[in-house]
């Protein structure tokens, strides 16, 4: 007799299901983005990101200790400066908001601190680089982001994560880090960053919407899959230690392709709009927030991501 196939045998009891479960999220996989706002003295809720706050510098030591004791292992720092200018010069100051935030966190808690490296929060026009003749000039931008990365490493960042999608940014940053003695600071490149509507709430929070045009001249076209492989392999060739794909939920094919093609750790970013979408659905009573988040984040990991940045990290690690 042909044995009867019953897929349901291994689903019949919780103990069996957990025994055969292929993917499990760990606190070590998760990164919490932190907005640090130089303009205010008190933590302020971010209206478009339910449950997320922008923090003043002075509350970081306490916050970092709390996060550590709750089980959060890694944070990604975004600075919101008091002033902006055409060059984004606030990005590379030794006492800039992101540099100060990195120092405050590192000196009070044992967390992996990843510093996002981009100019868009610091430029008055909101673009990710230096604008010349109405365009972001790639090669004028490179030394600025390289200097920004080195200043964040000097402040104590454990990892630098360039997110500006400039060609050659990883090589420029690696060169600058090495010149400044930061040989051991890894680069996590946002190698595959799509020109996405889902960054809307982040730009609201960081006041970094471009004042003219959009980012389609440097971020990737959502329609392209093969191009993502070129982006990631170029960045790895330039010395990226890890590559990131974002947004995550609409790029599971790309995460899976990267996992198959490259042996570096693959990171994925569940971005602000993806988080807000799930949270708004839950607030509207469509589904349970925890279940929906666990499902989305498990799917991101199942597709091949080793590391996941999510605004839900703090909530989730408390439940793991
Ligand atoms: C900076 C940066 C952005 C995000 C991460 N780094 C904004 C953008 O490209 O406009 C988006 C993160 C999110 O939406 O959660 N360049």
Boltz pocket constraint, residues with backbone or C-beta under 6 A from the ligand:
constraints:
  - pocket:
      binder: B
      contacts: [[A, 116], [A, 118], [A, 120], [A, 128], [A, 163], [A, 164], [A, 198], [A, 199], [A, 200], [A, 201], [A, 202], [A, 203], [A, 208], [A, 270], [A, 271], [A, 272], [A, 273]]
      max_distance: 6.0
